[in-house]
Amino acid sequence: MDKDSTTLPVWHINHDNYKLWDYVDAHLTDLGWRQATKLGRHVASERLPVDLVVVAPLQRALETAVAAFGNHEPQPEPLGPGSTADGVNGAAAVAAAAPSPPLLMVAQTAEPGKRAAHPAISSRGCPPFLAHELCREHLGVHPCDRRSKVSEYMQRFPAIDFSLVQPDEDVLWQPDHREAKDEIRRRGLAFLKWLATRPERNIAVVSHSSFLHFTLSCFAHAAAPAVQAELHKWYDNCEMRSVILTDDSMDGAAAAAAHGPDPWHFPGGAHVGEGA
């Protein structure tokens, strides 16, 4: 790695029936949306300085990313004729008249058993979002891990940059081959090499449990058992951790000491979102 930077791997949230063709490119459940929204409150309350959001191009990861790092505040309605004279104050008039930034996600209606209803999410005041094919979930066989067309994503998520996801159709997912662990690790290392070329310092990576586990398990084999256990353990639902990418000139222990307690961590778990 050519620089010291912090990444925030986040596992995608709750989805169902991963082996059924009815759930190709599965969406978040209602519980999944509540979990991701709670993560977003954590990010906002801690004022975490996210410079870039990199997200895997699958529906559940995209929905998690916009729920956690998007702007959920109601956007001003366009003003009609005479609205200022009808009592709208000057600041509100200016805000309503200003052009709206593109939406991170357009409003979606419910499809029972497949998709939860959710209002539109704005990109106003948010970091840039960039989709990347290399951080996708374990490829092959499971229909929920087969992505939709890029052209369809661009309609649903207008403010997300899909320029690195090509071609339009999913050519990586195969119905008769499940990606081997070593293949995931090689893909993960290629992704980290790309990530290290980015100029941003604090990057949120919204990805998937298998990809994150097998990628991070490539590292820290000479570290203390406690460090290995922390880095290699499986991600819980909606869990966010921080990982420092550093070049070989910086000692791992020194990097950890400089980092201090993890201000980014969000524990996740099945209970997150319940009763919300």
C-alpha positions in Angstrom: 0.0 0.0 0.0 1.3 3.4 -0.8 -0.4 5.4 2.0 -1.9 5.3 5.4 -5.7 5.4 5.2 -8.7 4.1 7.0 -11.4 2.0 5.5 -14.7 1.2 7.0 -15.9 -2.2 5.9 -19.7 -2.6 6.4 -21.5 -5.9 5.8 -24.8 -5.7 3.9 -27.9 -6.2 5.9 -30.6 -8.8 6.3 -32.1 -10.6 3.3 -34.0 -13.8 2.8 -34.0 -17.0 0.7 -30.6 -16.8 -0.9 -31.1 -20.0 -3.0 -34.4 -19.2 -4.6 -34.7 -17.7 -8.1 -37.5 -15.5 -6.9 -34.8 -13.6 -5.0 -32.3 -12.8 -7.8 -30.3 -9.8 -6.6 -32.2 -9.7 -3.3 -33.3 -6.5 -1.6 -33.2 -5.5 2.1 -36.0 -6.7 4.3 -37.9 -4.2 6.5 -35.5 -5.3 9.3 -32.6 -4.7 7.1 -33.7 -1.1 6.4 -34.1 -0.5 10.1 -30.6 -1.9 10.8 -29.0 0.3 8.1 -30.8 3.3 9.3 -29.5 2.8 12.9 -26.0 2.5 11.4 -26.6 5.8 9.7 -27.6 7.4 13.0 -24.4 6.2 14.5 -22.3 7.6 11.6 -24.1 11.0 12.0 -23.9 11.1 15.8 -20.2 10.4 15.8 -19.7 12.8 12.9 -17.4 10.3 11.1 -15.5 12.1 8.3 -16.3 9.8 5.4 -14.6 11.0 2.2 -15.9 8.3 -0.2 -18.4 5.4 -0.1 -17.4 2.4 -2.2 -20.2 -0.1 -2.6 -20.7 -3.5 -4.1 -23.1 -3.4 -7.1 -25.9 -5.6 -5.6 -29.3 -4.3 -4.5 -28.9 -5.1 -0.8 -25.4 -3.5 -0.6 -26.6 -0.4 -2.5 -29.6 0.0 -0.3 -27.4 -0.4 2.8 -25.0 2.2 1.6 -27.6 4.9 0.9 -29.4 4.1 4.1 -26.2 4.4 6.2 -24.5 7.3 4.4 -27.3 9.1 2.6 -29.4 12.2 3.5 -32.8 11.2 4.9 -34.0 14.7 5.6 -37.2 15.7 3.7 -36.2 17.8 0.7 -37.8 21.2 0.0 -40.7 21.2 -2.4 -40.5 23.4 -5.5 -42.3 26.7 -4.9 -45.4 27.5 -6.8 -46.5 30.9 -8.1 -47.0 33.4 -5.3 -45.7 31.1 -2.6 -43.3 33.7 -1.1 -46.2 36.1 -0.8 -48.3 33.4 0.8 -46.0 33.2 3.8 -42.9 31.2 2.9 -39.9 33.0 4.5 -36.9 34.1 2.5 -34.6 31.2 3.5 -37.2 28.6 2.7 -37.9 30.2 -0.6 -34.2 30.2 -1.5 -33.8 26.5 -0.4 -36.9 25.5 -2.4 -35.9 27.4 -5.5 -32.3 25.9 -5.5 -31.7 23.0 -7.8 -31.9 19.6 -6.1 -28.9 17.3 -6.2 -29.5 13.9 -7.8 -31.0 11.3 -5.6 -29.0 8.5 -4.1 -32.1 6.3 -4.4 -35.5 7.0 -5.9 -38.5 6.2 -3.8 -39.5 2.5 -4.0 -42.8 0.8 -3.5 -43.3 -2.4 -1.6 -43.4 -5.7 -3.3 -44.7 -8.2 -0.7 -42.1 -10.8 0.2 -39.4 -9.2 -2.0 -39.0 -5.5 -1.5 -39.8 -3.0 1.3 -41.2 0.4 0.6 -38.9 3.3 1.2 -38.9 7.0 0.5 -36.3 8.6 -1.8 -32.9 9.4 -0.3 -31.0 12.5 -1.3 -27.3 13.0 -2.0 -27.3 16.5 -0.5 -24.3 17.0 1.7 -23.1 13.4 1.2 -19.7 12.1 0.1 -19.4 10.7 -3.4 -20.6 7.1 -3.9 -18.7 4.7 -6.3 -19.7 1.2 -7.2 -17.0 -1.4 -7.7 -17.4 -5.0 -9.0 -14.3 -6.3 -7.1 -16.0 -6.1 -3.7 -19.0 -8.2 -4.6 -20.2 -11.1 -2.6 -19.1 -14.7 -3.1 -19.8 -15.3 -6.8 -21.9 -18.0 -8.5 -24.7 -20.5 -7.9 -26.8 -18.4 -5.4 -29.3 -16.3 -7.4 -29.3 -13.6 -4.7 -25.7 -12.8 -5.6 -26.4 -12.3 -9.3 -26.5 -8.6 -10.0 -29.0 -6.7 -12.1 -28.2 -4.6 -15.2 -26.1 -1.5 -14.6 -28.7 0.5 -16.6 -31.4 -0.6 -14.1 -29.2 0.4 -11.1 -28.5 3.8 -12.7 -32.3 4.5 -12.8 -32.8 3.5 -9.2 -29.6 5.0 -7.8 -29.0 8.2 -9.9 -26.2 9.7 -7.8 -24.1 6.6 -7.5 -21.2 6.4 -10.0 -21.4 3.0 -11.8 -18.6 3.8 -14.4 -16.4 1.0 -13.0 -19.1 -1.7 -13.3 -19.1 -3.1 -16.9 -20.6 -4.5 -19.0 -24.3 -3.8 -18.5 -25.1 -7.6 -17.9 -23.5 -9.6 -15.1 -20.8 -11.7 -16.7 -19.0 -12.7 -13.5 -21.8 -14.8 -11.9 -22.0 -18.4 -13.1 -24.9 -20.7 -12.4 -22.7 -23.8 -12.1 -19.6 -22.5 -10.4 -19.3 -21.2 -6.8 -16.2 -19.1 -6.4 -13.4 -20.8 -4.4 -12.0 -19.3 -1.3 -8.7 -18.6 -2.9 -10.5 -16.9 -5.8 -12.2 -14.6 -3.4 -8.9 -13.8 -1.7 -7.2 -12.9 -5.0 -10.2 -10.7 -5.8 -10.0 -9.1 -2.4 -6.3 -8.3 -2.7 -6.9 -6.8 -6.1 -9.6 -4.6 -4.6 -7.3 -3.5 -1.8 -4.6 -2.6 -4.3 -7.1 -0.4 -6.1 -8.3 1.1 -2.9 -4.8 2.1 -2.0 -4.6 4.2 -5.2 -7.5 6.4 -4.1 -6.6 9.9 -2.8 -9.3 9.9 -0.1 -8.2 9.1 3.5 -11.4 7.8 5.1 -13.3 5.4 2.8 -16.4 3.5 3.7 -16.6 0.1 1.9 -20.1 -1.4 1.9 -19.7 -5.0 0.9 -20.6 -8.6 2.0 -19.6 -11.0 4.7 -17.8 -13.7 2.7 -15.9 -11.2 0.7 -14.8 -9.2 3.8 -13.9 -12.4 5.8 -11.8 -14.1 3.2 -10.1 -10.8 2.1 -9.1 -9.8 5.7 -8.0 -13.4 6.5 -5.0 -12.8 4.2 -3.5 -10.6 6.8 -2.0 -10.5 10.4 -0.9 -14.1 10.5 2.2 -13.0 12.5 0.2 -10.8 14.8 -0.9 -11.6 18.4 -3.8 -14.1 18.6 -6.2 -11.4 19.8 -5.4 -9.2 16.8 -5.9 -12.2 14.4 -9.2 -13.1 16.0 -10.5 -9.5 15.8 -9.5 -9.1 12.1 -10.5 -12.5 10.9 -13.9 -12.9 12.7 -17.0 -13.0 10.6 -19.0 -9.8 10.2 -22.3 -9.6 12.0 -25.4 -8.1 10.4 -24.8 -4.3 9.9 -21.5 -4.4 11.6 -18.9 -1.6 10.8 -15.3 -1.8 11.7 -12.3 0.3 10.8 -9.2 -1.1 9.1 -6.0 0.8 8.5 -4.3 0.3 5.2 -0.6 1.2 5.5 2.6 0.7 3.6 5.3 -1.7 4.7 7.4 1.1 6.3 5.0 1.5 9.2 5.0 -1.1 11.9 1.6 -2.7 12.5 1.7 -2.2 16.2 2.6 1.5 15.7 -0.3 1.9 13.3 -2.7 0.4 15.8 -1.4 2.6 18.6 -1.7 5.7 16.4 -5.2 4.7 15.5 -6.3 4.3 19.1 -9.8 3.0 20.1 -12.0 2.4 17.1 -14.4 5.3 16.9 -16.0 3.9 13.8 -17.2 0.6 15.3 -20.9 -0.3 15.1 -21.5 -3.7 16.6 -24.4 -4.8 14.5 -26.1 -8.1 15.3 -29.6 -9.6 14.9 -31.0 -7.4 17.6 -30.1 -4.2 15.7 -33.3 -2.7 14.2 -35.7 -4.8 16.3 -38.4 -2.7 17.9 -37.2 0.4 16.0 
